[in-house]
Amino acid sequence: MAAADGYDIAAALAEFHESGGGVRHLVESGITFVPRLFLVPDSLPPPPPAVADFAIPTVDLSLPRSSTVALIGGAARSSGFFHVTNHGVPASTIAAAISAARAFHELPLHERSAFYAVTPVSAAAYSTNPHPPELHPPALPWRDTLSLCFLPPPDGPDLPPACRDALLEYHRSLAEFGRSMTALLSEALGVGAERLEQAMQVEARLMGCHYYPPCPEPARVVGGRSHTDPSLFTVLVQDGAGGLQVRRRRCDDDAARDDGEWVDVAPVTGAILINIGDVLKVVSNEEFKSVEHRVMVKSTQVARVSIALFFNPAKCDESDLFGPLPELVTDERPARYQRITFPEFMNFRRVSGHGTT
Protein backbone atom coordinates (compact mmCIF):
# COMPACT_ATOMS: atom_id res chain seq x y z
CA MET A 1 0.00 0.00 0.00
CA ALA A 2 2.02 2.95 -1.31
CA ALA A 3 1.12 6.62 -1.49
CA ALA A 4 1.42 8.65 -4.68
CA ASP A 5 4.92 9.75 -3.68
CA GLY A 6 6.07 6.18 -3.11
CA TYR A 7 5.68 6.15 0.68
CA ASP A 8 4.83 2.56 1.68
CA ILE A 9 2.33 2.82 4.53
CA ALA A 10 2.14 -0.95 5.04
CA ALA A 11 5.90 -1.26 5.38
CA ALA A 12 6.05 1.71 7.76
CA LEU A 13 3.28 0.17 9.89
CA ALA A 14 5.06 -3.18 9.99
CA GLU A 15 8.30 -1.52 11.08
CA PHE A 16 6.51 0.46 13.78
CA HIS A 17 4.69 -2.56 15.21
CA GLU A 18 7.89 -4.62 15.10
CA SER A 19 9.35 -2.45 17.85
CA GLY A 20 6.62 -3.62 20.25
CA GLY A 21 6.91 -0.38 22.17
CA GLY A 22 4.05 1.74 20.86
CA VAL A 23 4.06 5.51 20.68
CA ARG A 24 5.74 5.59 24.08
CA HIS A 25 8.85 4.04 22.48
CA LEU A 26 9.03 6.90 19.98
CA VAL A 27 8.94 9.39 22.84
CA GLU A 28 11.57 7.41 24.74
CA SER A 29 13.82 7.57 21.68
CA GLY A 30 13.79 11.37 21.87
CA ILE A 31 12.00 12.23 18.64
CA THR A 32 11.48 15.94 17.97
CA PHE A 33 8.96 15.59 15.13
CA VAL A 34 5.85 13.52 14.36
CA PRO A 35 6.43 10.50 12.09
CA ARG A 36 4.31 10.41 8.94
CA LEU A 37 2.16 7.50 10.15
CA PHE A 38 0.64 9.83 12.76
CA LEU A 39 0.36 13.06 10.79
CA VAL A 40 -3.01 14.62 10.12
CA PRO A 41 -2.63 15.63 6.43
CA ASP A 42 -2.31 19.32 5.68
CA SER A 43 -5.03 18.86 3.07
CA LEU A 44 -7.56 18.10 5.79
CA PRO A 45 -9.20 21.06 7.51
CA PRO A 46 -7.80 21.62 11.01
CA PRO A 47 -10.11 20.55 13.85
CA PRO A 48 -12.31 23.45 14.90
CA PRO A 49 -11.56 24.76 18.36
CA ALA A 50 -13.69 23.35 21.13
CA VAL A 51 -16.22 25.42 23.01
CA ALA A 52 -14.92 26.02 26.50
CA ASP A 53 -17.99 27.55 28.17
CA PHE A 54 -20.18 24.44 28.20
CA ALA A 55 -20.30 21.71 30.84
CA ILE A 56 -21.91 18.32 30.36
CA PRO A 57 -24.45 17.38 33.07
CA THR A 58 -23.36 16.09 36.47
CA VAL A 59 -25.68 13.80 38.43
CA ASP A 60 -25.33 13.37 42.18
CA LEU A 61 -26.22 9.75 42.93
CA SER A 62 -26.85 10.54 46.60
CA LEU A 63 -30.07 12.37 45.68
CA PRO A 64 -33.43 10.63 46.17
CA ARG A 65 -33.79 7.90 43.57
CA SER A 66 -36.66 9.59 41.74
CA SER A 67 -34.54 12.73 41.30
CA THR A 68 -31.51 10.71 40.22
CA VAL A 69 -33.51 8.77 37.63
CA ALA A 70 -35.00 11.98 36.22
CA LEU A 71 -31.59 13.64 35.94
CA ILE A 72 -29.98 10.60 34.30
CA GLY A 73 -32.85 10.35 31.83
CA GLY A 74 -32.56 14.03 30.98
CA ALA A 75 -28.78 13.79 30.48
CA ALA A 76 -29.03 10.61 28.37
CA ARG A 77 -31.67 12.23 26.16
CA SER A 78 -30.03 15.64 25.81
CA SER A 79 -26.28 15.07 25.63
CA GLY A 80 -25.53 11.34 25.86
CA PHE A 81 -22.66 12.11 28.26
CA PHE A 82 -22.81 12.85 31.97
CA HIS A 83 -20.65 12.77 35.08
CA VAL A 84 -21.81 11.04 38.24
CA THR A 85 -20.67 11.91 41.75
CA ASN A 86 -21.22 10.15 45.08
CA HIS A 87 -21.15 6.92 43.09
CA GLY A 88 -19.84 4.64 45.83
CA VAL A 89 -16.59 3.67 44.10
CA PRO A 90 -13.73 4.56 46.47
CA ALA A 91 -11.55 7.41 45.24
CA SER A 92 -8.53 5.32 46.19
CA THR A 93 -9.65 2.51 43.86
CA ILE A 94 -9.91 4.91 40.91
CA ALA A 95 -6.62 6.64 41.70
CA ALA A 96 -4.83 3.31 42.07
CA ALA A 97 -6.19 2.08 38.72
CA ILE A 98 -5.09 5.21 36.87
CA SER A 99 -1.65 4.95 38.48
CA ALA A 100 -1.48 1.26 37.56
CA ALA A 101 -2.41 1.94 33.95
CA ARG A 102 0.28 4.61 33.77
CA ALA A 103 2.77 2.27 35.41
CA PHE A 104 2.16 -0.41 32.77
CA HIS A 105 2.66 1.96 29.87
CA GLU A 106 5.82 3.33 31.45
CA LEU A 107 7.37 -0.08 32.11
CA PRO A 108 10.74 -0.70 30.44
CA LEU A 109 10.36 -1.62 26.78
CA HIS A 110 11.34 -5.26 27.23
CA GLU A 111 8.61 -5.77 29.85
CA ARG A 112 5.65 -4.11 28.13
CA SER A 113 6.57 -5.34 24.64
CA ALA A 114 5.92 -8.91 25.80
CA PHE A 115 2.22 -8.00 25.67
CA TYR A 116 2.32 -6.22 22.29
CA ALA A 117 -0.12 -7.64 19.75
CA VAL A 118 -2.00 -5.73 17.03
CA THR A 119 -4.45 -8.65 16.84
CA PRO A 120 -5.12 -9.78 20.42
CA VAL A 121 -4.28 -13.41 21.07
CA SER A 122 -4.81 -13.36 24.85
CA ALA A 123 -6.95 -11.64 27.46
CA ALA A 124 -4.33 -8.88 27.83
CA ALA A 125 -2.96 -7.14 24.75
CA TYR A 126 -0.89 -3.98 24.39
CA SER A 127 -0.77 -2.07 21.09
CA THR A 128 -1.17 1.11 19.14
CA ASN A 129 -4.43 0.23 17.40
CA PRO A 130 -4.34 1.26 13.73
CA HIS A 131 -7.20 3.20 12.20
CA PRO A 132 -9.23 1.29 9.58
CA PRO A 133 -7.25 1.44 6.29
CA GLU A 134 -10.24 2.68 4.28
CA LEU A 135 -10.32 5.91 6.28
CA HIS A 136 -8.23 8.97 5.53
CA PRO A 137 -4.87 9.37 7.32
CA PRO A 138 -3.43 9.33 9.88
CA ALA A 139 -2.89 5.57 9.97
CA LEU A 140 -2.24 5.59 13.71
CA PRO A 141 -3.51 7.56 16.70
CA TRP A 142 -1.09 9.14 19.17
CA ARG A 143 -2.21 6.61 21.77
CA ASP A 144 -1.20 3.26 23.19
CA THR A 145 -3.77 0.90 24.70
CA LEU A 146 -3.68 -2.00 27.11
CA SER A 147 -6.83 -3.97 26.22
CA LEU A 148 -8.17 -6.39 28.81
CA CYS A 149 -10.82 -9.05 28.39
CA PHE A 150 -12.28 -10.21 31.68
CA LEU A 151 -13.23 -13.83 31.12
CA PRO A 152 -14.21 -16.20 33.93
CA PRO A 153 -11.22 -17.65 35.86
CA PRO A 154 -8.75 -19.01 34.96
CA ASP A 155 -8.99 -17.31 31.57
CA GLY A 156 -8.90 -13.69 32.74
CA PRO A 157 -6.08 -11.31 31.90
CA ASP A 158 -2.60 -12.28 33.09
CA LEU A 159 -1.13 -8.91 34.04
CA PRO A 160 2.31 -7.86 35.26
CA PRO A 161 2.66 -7.14 38.99
CA ALA A 162 3.00 -3.39 38.29
CA CYS A 163 -0.72 -3.13 37.55
CA ARG A 164 -2.42 -6.46 38.29
CA ASP A 165 -4.04 -5.97 41.68
CA ALA A 166 -5.18 -2.38 41.14
CA LEU A 167 -6.80 -3.08 37.76
CA LEU A 168 -8.51 -6.26 38.95
CA GLU A 169 -9.93 -4.43 41.96
CA TYR A 170 -11.02 -1.54 39.76
CA HIS A 171 -12.85 -3.91 37.42
CA ARG A 172 -14.57 -5.63 40.33
CA SER A 173 -15.77 -2.30 41.77
CA LEU A 174 -16.84 -0.84 38.44
CA ALA A 175 -18.69 -4.00 37.40
CA GLU A 176 -20.77 -3.63 40.56
CA PHE A 177 -21.29 0.06 39.85
CA GLY A 178 -22.35 -0.82 36.29
CA ARG A 179 -25.13 -3.05 37.56
CA SER A 180 -26.55 -0.11 39.47
CA MET A 181 -26.17 2.19 36.47
CA THR A 182 -27.93 -0.34 34.22
CA ALA A 183 -30.93 -0.29 36.59
CA LEU A 184 -30.97 3.53 36.70
CA LEU A 185 -30.83 3.82 32.90
CA SER A 186 -33.57 1.22 32.56
CA GLU A 187 -35.75 3.06 35.02
CA ALA A 188 -35.04 6.34 33.20
CA LEU A 189 -36.50 4.76 30.06
CA GLY A 190 -39.73 4.13 31.95
CA VAL A 191 -39.58 0.34 31.57
CA GLY A 192 -38.66 -0.62 35.14
CA ALA A 193 -35.30 -1.07 36.81
CA GLU A 194 -34.82 -4.72 35.75
CA ARG A 195 -35.86 -4.55 32.09
CA LEU A 196 -32.50 -3.75 30.50
CA GLU A 197 -30.76 -6.51 32.42
CA GLN A 198 -33.49 -8.99 31.49
CA ALA A 199 -33.23 -8.07 27.81
CA MET A 200 -29.45 -7.70 27.51
CA GLN A 201 -27.76 -9.59 30.37
CA VAL A 202 -25.30 -6.74 30.73
CA GLU A 203 -21.63 -7.54 31.32
CA ALA A 204 -18.39 -5.60 31.70
CA ARG A 205 -15.96 -7.80 29.80
CA LEU A 206 -13.81 -5.31 27.86
CA MET A 207 -11.60 -2.59 29.31
CA GLY A 208 -9.19 -0.23 27.56
CA CYS A 209 -6.38 1.44 29.51
CA HIS A 210 -5.33 4.31 27.25
CA TYR A 211 -2.06 6.22 27.35
CA TYR A 212 -1.55 9.37 25.27
CA PRO A 213 2.17 10.22 25.41
CA PRO A 214 3.39 13.81 25.25
CA CYS A 215 3.90 14.87 21.65
CA PRO A 216 6.48 17.23 20.12
CA GLU A 217 3.79 18.60 17.77
CA PRO A 218 0.37 18.06 19.42
CA ALA A 219 -1.59 20.01 16.78
CA ARG A 220 -0.45 17.57 14.06
CA VAL A 221 -1.85 14.36 15.60
CA VAL A 222 -5.08 12.92 16.98
CA GLY A 223 -5.33 10.94 20.19
CA GLY A 224 -8.60 9.35 19.14
CA ARG A 225 -10.71 9.90 16.03
CA SER A 226 -14.27 11.12 16.18
CA HIS A 227 -16.41 8.07 16.93
CA THR A 228 -19.32 6.67 18.88
CA ASP A 229 -19.03 3.60 21.11
CA PRO A 230 -20.51 0.23 20.04
CA SER A 231 -21.66 -0.50 23.59
CA LEU A 232 -24.73 -0.17 25.78
CA PHE A 233 -22.81 2.39 27.78
CA THR A 234 -19.20 3.15 28.63
CA VAL A 235 -17.77 4.11 32.01
CA LEU A 236 -14.67 6.29 31.87
CA VAL A 237 -12.24 7.62 34.43
CA GLN A 238 -9.37 9.93 33.51
CA ASP A 239 -6.54 11.89 35.01
CA GLY A 240 -6.48 15.68 35.00
CA ALA A 241 -4.66 16.17 31.67
CA GLY A 242 -7.80 16.80 29.61
CA GLY A 243 -8.28 16.39 25.86
CA LEU A 244 -11.63 14.56 25.63
CA GLN A 245 -14.21 16.38 23.51
CA VAL A 246 -17.81 15.63 22.52
CA ARG A 247 -19.74 16.93 19.53
CA ARG A 248 -22.77 19.00 20.50
CA ARG A 249 -25.21 19.10 17.61
CA ARG A 250 -27.88 21.65 16.90
CA CYS A 251 -30.14 19.01 15.34
CA ASP A 252 -30.58 15.24 15.41
CA ASP A 253 -30.55 14.79 11.64
CA ASP A 254 -27.96 12.06 11.05
CA ALA A 255 -27.41 13.37 7.53
CA ALA A 256 -26.06 16.60 8.96
CA ARG A 257 -22.88 14.91 10.19
CA ASP A 258 -20.82 18.09 9.97
CA ASP A 259 -23.30 20.06 12.02
CA GLY A 260 -22.52 21.07 15.57
CA GLU A 261 -19.53 22.10 17.64
CA TRP A 262 -16.90 20.37 19.71
CA VAL A 263 -17.09 20.78 23.47
CA ASP A 264 -14.29 20.13 25.96
CA VAL A 265 -15.12 17.59 28.66
CA ALA A 266 -13.12 18.94 31.55
CA PRO A 267 -12.17 16.29 34.13
CA VAL A 268 -14.24 16.53 37.33
CA THR A 269 -12.38 15.49 40.45
CA GLY A 270 -13.92 12.38 41.98
CA ALA A 271 -16.48 11.89 39.20
CA ILE A 272 -17.07 8.98 36.84
CA LEU A 273 -18.03 9.75 33.25
CA ILE A 274 -20.86 7.83 31.54
CA ASN A 275 -21.53 7.88 27.82
CA ILE A 276 -24.40 6.21 26.02
CA GLY A 277 -23.36 3.76 23.30
CA ASP A 278 -24.90 2.80 19.99
CA VAL A 279 -26.50 -0.40 21.32
CA LEU A 280 -28.47 1.53 23.93
CA LYS A 281 -29.39 4.11 21.32
CA VAL A 282 -31.00 1.26 19.34
CA VAL A 283 -32.58 -0.47 22.34
CA SER A 284 -34.05 2.82 23.57
CA ASN A 285 -35.51 3.46 20.11
CA GLU A 286 -33.40 6.63 19.99
CA GLU A 287 -34.72 8.00 23.26
CA PHE A 288 -31.10 8.10 24.43
CA LYS A 289 -28.32 9.72 22.39
CA SER A 290 -25.04 8.14 21.38
CA VAL A 291 -22.72 11.07 20.77
CA GLU A 292 -19.53 11.44 18.78
CA HIS A 293 -16.41 12.10 20.80
CA ARG A 294 -12.68 12.33 20.22
CA VAL A 295 -9.43 12.94 22.08
CA MET A 296 -7.03 15.74 21.23
CA VAL A 297 -3.41 15.63 22.39
CA LYS A 298 -2.62 18.79 24.26
CA SER A 299 0.82 18.57 25.82
CA THR A 300 4.46 18.34 24.83
CA GLN A 301 5.37 17.33 28.38
CA VAL A 302 2.54 15.41 30.08
CA ALA A 303 0.94 12.06 29.21
CA ARG A 304 -2.82 11.59 29.52
CA VAL A 305 -4.26 8.39 31.03
CA SER A 306 -7.85 7.17 30.89
CA ILE A 307 -9.62 3.86 31.50
CA ALA A 308 -12.76 2.92 29.56
CA LEU A 309 -14.92 0.00 30.70
CA PHE A 310 -17.47 -1.09 28.10
CA PHE A 311 -20.81 -2.53 29.21
CA ASN A 312 -22.27 -4.76 26.50
CA PRO A 313 -24.95 -7.42 26.10
CA ALA A 314 -23.75 -10.89 27.05
CA LYS A 315 -26.27 -12.21 24.53
CA CYS A 316 -24.28 -11.39 21.40
CA ASP A 317 -24.09 -14.58 19.34
CA GLU A 318 -25.36 -15.13 15.80
CA SER A 319 -28.72 -16.29 17.18
CA ASP A 320 -29.24 -13.38 19.60
CA LEU A 321 -31.36 -10.56 18.18
CA PHE A 322 -31.75 -7.12 19.67
CA GLY A 323 -33.70 -4.03 18.70
CA PRO A 324 -35.93 -1.38 20.25
CA LEU A 325 -37.67 -2.59 23.39
CA PRO A 326 -41.32 -3.27 22.47
CA GLU A 327 -42.51 -1.01 25.31
CA LEU A 328 -40.79 1.93 23.61
CA VAL A 329 -42.42 1.41 20.20
CA THR A 330 -45.75 3.19 19.67
CA ASP A 331 -47.83 4.52 16.80
CA GLU A 332 -46.45 7.97 17.59
CA ARG A 333 -42.89 6.65 17.83
CA PRO A 334 -42.50 3.64 15.53
CA ALA A 335 -39.41 1.43 15.63
CA ARG A 336 -36.35 3.23 14.26
CA TYR A 337 -34.45 -0.04 13.78
CA GLN A 338 -35.02 -3.64 12.77
CA ARG A 339 -33.98 -6.42 15.09
CA ILE A 340 -30.46 -7.60 14.26
CA THR A 341 -27.69 -9.70 15.78
CA PHE A 342 -24.67 -8.12 17.44
CA PRO A 343 -22.30 -9.41 14.69
CA GLU A 344 -24.59 -7.84 12.06
CA PHE A 345 -24.60 -4.62 14.02
CA MET A 346 -20.79 -4.53 14.21
CA ASN A 347 -20.49 -5.34 10.52
CA PHE A 348 -22.86 -2.49 9.70
CA ARG A 349 -20.62 -0.12 11.65
CA ARG A 350 -17.58 -1.29 9.72
CA VAL A 351 -19.23 -1.06 6.30
CA SER A 352 -20.96 2.27 6.87
CA GLY A 353 -18.08 3.89 8.71
CA HIS A 354 -20.50 4.91 11.45
CA GLY A 355 -18.63 6.00 14.52
CA THR A 356 -15.29 6.29 12.71
CA THR A 357 -15.57 9.55 10.80
C-alpha positions as CSV (number, residue, x, y, z in Angstrom):
1,M,0.0,0.0,0.0
2,A,2.0,3.0,-1.3
3,A,1.1,6.6,-1.5
4,A,1.4,8.7,-4.7
5,D,4.9,9.8,-3.7
6,G,6.1,6.2,-3.1
7,Y,5.7,6.1,0.7
8,D,4.8,2.6,1.7
9,I,2.3,2.8,4.5
10,A,2.1,-1.0,5.0
11,A,5.9,-1.3,5.4
12,A,6.0,1.7,7.8
13,L,3.3,0.2,9.9
14,A,5.1,-3.2,10.0
15,E,8.3,-1.5,11.1
16,F,6.5,0.5,13.8
17,H,4.7,-2.6,15.2
18,E,7.9,-4.6,15.1
19,S,9.4,-2.4,17.9
20,G,6.6,-3.6,20.2
21,G,6.9,-0.4,22.2
22,G,4.0,1.7,20.9
23,V,4.1,5.5,20.7
24,R,5.7,5.6,24.1
25,H,8.8,4.0,22.5
26,L,9.0,6.9,20.0
27,V,8.9,9.4,22.8
28,E,11.6,7.4,24.7
29,S,13.8,7.6,21.7
30,G,13.8,11.4,21.9
31,I,12.0,12.2,18.6
32,T,11.5,15.9,18.0
33,F,9.0,15.6,15.1
34,V,5.9,13.5,14.4
35,P,6.4,10.5,12.1
36,R,4.3,10.4,8.9
37,L,2.2,7.5,10.2
38,F,0.6,9.8,12.8
39,L,0.4,13.1,10.8
40,V,-3.0,14.6,10.1
41,P,-2.6,15.6,6.4
42,D,-2.3,19.3,5.7
43,S,-5.0,18.9,3.1
44,L,-7.6,18.1,5.8
45,P,-9.2,21.1,7.5
46,P,-7.8,21.6,11.0
47,P,-10.1,20.5,13.8
48,P,-12.3,23.4,14.9
49,P,-11.6,24.8,18.4
50,A,-13.7,23.3,21.1
51,V,-16.2,25.4,23.0
52,A,-14.9,26.0,26.5
53,D,-18.0,27.6,28.2
54,F,-20.2,24.4,28.2
55,A,-20.3,21.7,30.8
56,I,-21.9,18.3,30.4
57,P,-24.5,17.4,33.1
58,T,-23.4,16.1,36.5
59,V,-25.7,13.8,38.4
60,D,-25.3,13.4,42.2
61,L,-26.2,9.7,42.9
62,S,-26.9,10.5,46.6
63,L,-30.1,12.4,45.7
64,P,-33.4,10.6,46.2
65,R,-33.8,7.9,43.6
66,S,-36.7,9.6,41.7
67,S,-34.5,12.7,41.3
68,T,-31.5,10.7,40.2
69,V,-33.5,8.8,37.6
70,A,-35.0,12.0,36.2
71,L,-31.6,13.6,35.9
72,I,-30.0,10.6,34.3
73,G,-32.9,10.4,31.8
74,G,-32.6,14.0,31.0
75,A,-28.8,13.8,30.5
76,A,-29.0,10.6,28.4
77,R,-31.7,12.2,26.2
78,S,-30.0,15.6,25.8
79,S,-26.3,15.1,25.6
80,G,-25.5,11.3,25.9
81,F,-22.7,12.1,28.3
82,F,-22.8,12.9,32.0
83,H,-20.6,12.8,35.1
84,V,-21.8,11.0,38.2
85,T,-20.7,11.9,41.8
86,N,-21.2,10.1,45.1
87,H,-21.1,6.9,43.1
88,G,-19.8,4.6,45.8
89,V,-16.6,3.7,44.1
90,P,-13.7,4.6,46.5
91,A,-11.5,7.4,45.2
92,S,-8.5,5.3,46.2
93,T,-9.7,2.5,43.9
94,I,-9.9,4.9,40.9
95,A,-6.6,6.6,41.7
96,A,-4.8,3.3,42.1
97,A,-6.2,2.1,38.7
98,I,-5.1,5.2,36.9
99,S,-1.6,5.0,38.5
100,A,-1.5,1.3,37.6
101,A,-2.4,1.9,33.9
102,R,0.3,4.6,33.8
103,A,2.8,2.3,35.4
104,F,2.2,-0.4,32.8
105,H,2.7,2.0,29.9
106,E,5.8,3.3,31.5
107,L,7.4,-0.1,32.1
108,P,10.7,-0.7,30.4
109,L,10.4,-1.6,26.8
110,H,11.3,-5.3,27.2
111,E,8.6,-5.8,29.9
112,R,5.6,-4.1,28.1
113,S,6.6,-5.3,24.6
114,A,5.9,-8.9,25.8
115,F,2.2,-8.0,25.7
116,Y,2.3,-6.2,22.3
117,A,-0.1,-7.6,19.7
118,V,-2.0,-5.7,17.0
119,T,-4.4,-8.6,16.8
120,P,-5.1,-9.8,20.4
121,V,-4.3,-13.4,21.1
122,S,-4.8,-13.4,24.8
123,A,-6.9,-11.6,27.5
124,A,-4.3,-8.9,27.8
125,A,-3.0,-7.1,24.7
126,Y,-0.9,-4.0,24.4
127,S,-0.8,-2.1,21.1
128,T,-1.2,1.1,19.1
129,N,-4.4,0.2,17.4
130,P,-4.3,1.3,13.7
131,H,-7.2,3.2,12.2
132,P,-9.2,1.3,9.6
133,P,-7.2,1.4,6.3
134,E,-10.2,2.7,4.3
135,L,-10.3,5.9,6.3
136,H,-8.2,9.0,5.5
137,P,-4.9,9.4,7.3
138,P,-3.4,9.3,9.9
139,A,-2.9,5.6,10.0
140,L,-2.2,5.6,13.7
141,P,-3.5,7.6,16.7
142,W,-1.1,9.1,19.2
143,R,-2.2,6.6,21.8
144,D,-1.2,3.3,23.2
145,T,-3.8,0.9,24.7
146,L,-3.7,-2.0,27.1
147,S,-6.8,-4.0,26.2
148,L,-8.2,-6.4,28.8
149,C,-10.8,-9.0,28.4
150,F,-12.3,-10.2,31.7
151,L,-13.2,-13.8,31.1
152,P,-14.2,-16.2,33.9
153,P,-11.2,-17.7,35.9
154,P,-8.8,-19.0,35.0
155,D,-9.0,-17.3,31.6
156,G,-8.9,-13.7,32.7
157,P,-6.1,-11.3,31.9
158,D,-2.6,-12.3,33.1
159,L,-1.1,-8.9,34.0
160,P,2.3,-7.9,35.3
161,P,2.7,-7.1,39.0
162,A,3.0,-3.4,38.3
163,C,-0.7,-3.1,37.6
164,R,-2.4,-6.5,38.3
165,D,-4.0,-6.0,41.7
166,A,-5.2,-2.4,41.1
167,L,-6.8,-3.1,37.8
168,L,-8.5,-6.3,38.9
169,E,-9.9,-4.4,42.0
170,Y,-11.0,-1.5,39.8
171,H,-12.8,-3.9,37.4
172,R,-14.6,-5.6,40.3
173,S,-15.8,-2.3,41.8
174,L,-16.8,-0.8,38.4
175,A,-18.7,-4.0,37.4
176,E,-20.8,-3.6,40.6
177,F,-21.3,0.1,39.8
178,G,-22.3,-0.8,36.3
179,R,-25.1,-3.1,37.6
180,S,-26.6,-0.1,39.5
181,M,-26.2,2.2,36.5
182,T,-27.9,-0.3,34.2
183,A,-30.9,-0.3,36.6
184,L,-31.0,3.5,36.7
185,L,-30.8,3.8,32.9
186,S,-33.6,1.2,32.6
187,E,-35.7,3.1,35.0
188,A,-35.0,6.3,33.2
189,L,-36.5,4.8,30.1
190,G,-39.7,4.1,32.0
191,V,-39.6,0.3,31.6
192,G,-38.7,-0.6,35.1
193,A,-35.3,-1.1,36.8
194,E,-34.8,-4.7,35.8
195,R,-35.9,-4.5,32.1
196,L,-32.5,-3.7,30.5
197,E,-30.8,-6.5,32.4
198,Q,-33.5,-9.0,31.5
199,A,-33.2,-8.1,27.8
200,M,-29.5,-7.7,27.5
201,Q,-27.8,-9.6,30.4
202,V,-25.3,-6.7,30.7
203,E,-21.6,-7.5,31.3
204,A,-18.4,-5.6,31.7
205,R,-16.0,-7.8,29.8
206,L,-13.8,-5.3,27.9
207,M,-11.6,-2.6,29.3
208,G,-9.2,-0.2,27.6
209,C,-6.4,1.4,29.5
210,H,-5.3,4.3,27.2
211,Y,-2.1,6.2,27.3
212,Y,-1.5,9.4,25.3
213,P,2.2,10.2,25.4
214,P,3.4,13.8,25.3
215,C,3.9,14.9,21.7
216,P,6.5,17.2,20.1
217,E,3.8,18.6,17.8
218,P,0.4,18.1,19.4
219,A,-1.6,20.0,16.8
220,R,-0.5,17.6,14.1
221,V,-1.8,14.4,15.6
222,V,-5.1,12.9,17.0
223,G,-5.3,10.9,20.2
224,G,-8.6,9.3,19.1
225,R,-10.7,9.9,16.0
226,S,-14.3,11.1,16.2
227,H,-16.4,8.1,16.9
228,T,-19.3,6.7,18.9
229,D,-19.0,3.6,21.1
230,P,-20.5,0.2,20.0
231,S,-21.7,-0.5,23.6
232,L,-24.7,-0.2,25.8
233,F,-22.8,2.4,27.8
234,T,-19.2,3.2,28.6
235,V,-17.8,4.1,32.0
236,L,-14.7,6.3,31.9
237,V,-12.2,7.6,34.4
238,Q,-9.4,9.9,33.5
239,D,-6.5,11.9,35.0
240,G,-6.5,15.7,35.0
241,A,-4.7,16.2,31.7
242,G,-7.8,16.8,29.6
243,G,-8.3,16.4,25.9
244,L,-11.6,14.6,25.6
245,Q,-14.2,16.4,23.5
246,V,-17.8,15.6,22.5
247,R,-19.7,16.9,19.5
248,R,-22.8,19.0,20.5
249,R,-25.2,19.1,17.6
250,R,-27.9,21.7,16.9
251,C,-30.1,19.0,15.3
252,D,-30.6,15.2,15.4
253,D,-30.6,14.8,11.6
254,D,-28.0,12.1,11.0
255,A,-27.4,13.4,7.5
256,A,-26.1,16.6,9.0
257,R,-22.9,14.9,10.2
258,D,-20.8,18.1,10.0
259,D,-23.3,20.1,12.0
260,G,-22.5,21.1,15.6
261,E,-19.5,22.1,17.6
262,W,-16.9,20.4,19.7
263,V,-17.1,20.8,23.5
264,D,-14.3,20.1,26.0
265,V,-15.1,17.6,28.7
266,A,-13.1,18.9,31.6
267,P,-12.2,16.3,34.1
268,V,-14.2,16.5,37.3
269,T,-12.4,15.5,40.4
270,G,-13.9,12.4,42.0
271,A,-16.5,11.9,39.2
272,I,-17.1,9.0,36.8
273,L,-18.0,9.8,33.2
274,I,-20.9,7.8,31.5
275,N,-21.5,7.9,27.8
276,I,-24.4,6.2,26.0
277,G,-23.4,3.8,23.3
278,D,-24.9,2.8,20.0
279,V,-26.5,-0.4,21.3
280,L,-28.5,1.5,23.9
281,K,-29.4,4.1,21.3
282,V,-31.0,1.3,19.3
283,V,-32.6,-0.5,22.3
284,S,-34.0,2.8,23.6
285,N,-35.5,3.5,20.1
286,E,-33.4,6.6,20.0
287,E,-34.7,8.0,23.3
288,F,-31.1,8.1,24.4
289,K,-28.3,9.7,22.4
290,S,-25.0,8.1,21.4
291,V,-22.7,11.1,20.8
292,E,-19.5,11.4,18.8
293,H,-16.4,12.1,20.8
294,R,-12.7,12.3,20.2
295,V,-9.4,12.9,22.1
296,M,-7.0,15.7,21.2
297,V,-3.4,15.6,22.4
298,K,-2.6,18.8,24.3
299,S,0.8,18.6,25.8
300,T,4.5,18.3,24.8
301,Q,5.4,17.3,28.4
302,V,2.5,15.4,30.1
303,A,0.9,12.1,29.2
304,R,-2.8,11.6,29.5
305,V,-4.3,8.4,31.0
306,S,-7.9,7.2,30.9
307,I,-9.6,3.9,31.5
308,A,-12.8,2.9,29.6
309,L,-14.9,0.0,30.7
310,F,-17.5,-1.1,28.1
311,F,-20.8,-2.5,29.2
312,N,-22.3,-4.8,26.5
313,P,-24.9,-7.4,26.1
314,A,-23.7,-10.9,27.0
315,K,-26.3,-12.2,24.5
316,C,-24.3,-11.4,21.4
317,D,-24.1,-14.6,19.3
318,E,-25.4,-15.1,15.8
319,S,-28.7,-16.3,17.2
320,D,-29.2,-13.4,19.6
321,L,-31.4,-10.6,18.2
322,F,-31.8,-7.1,19.7
323,G,-33.7,-4.0,18.7
324,P,-35.9,-1.4,20.3
325,L,-37.7,-2.6,23.4
326,P,-41.3,-3.3,22.5
327,E,-42.5,-1.0,25.3
328,L,-40.8,1.9,23.6
329,V,-42.4,1.4,20.2
330,T,-45.8,3.2,19.7
331,D,-47.8,4.5,16.8
332,E,-46.5,8.0,17.6
333,R,-42.9,6.6,17.8
334,P,-42.5,3.6,15.5
335,A,-39.4,1.4,15.6
336,R,-36.4,3.2,14.3
337,Y,-34.4,0.0,13.8
338,Q,-35.0,-3.6,12.8
339,R,-34.0,-6.4,15.1
340,I,-30.5,-7.6,14.3
341,T,-27.7,-9.7,15.8
342,F,-24.7,-8.1,17.4
343,P,-22.3,-9.4,14.7
344,E,-24.6,-7.8,12.1
345,F,-24.6,-4.6,14.0
346,M,-20.8,-4.5,14.2
347,N,-20.5,-5.3,10.5
348,F,-22.9,-2.5,9.7
349,R,-20.6,-0.1,11.7
350,R,-17.6,-1.3,9.7
351,V,-19.2,-1.1,6.3
352,S,-21.0,2.3,6.9
353,G,-18.1,3.9,8.7
354,H,-20.5,4.9,11.4
355,G,-18.6,6.0,14.5
356,T,-15.3,6.3,12.7
357,T,-15.6,9.5,10.8
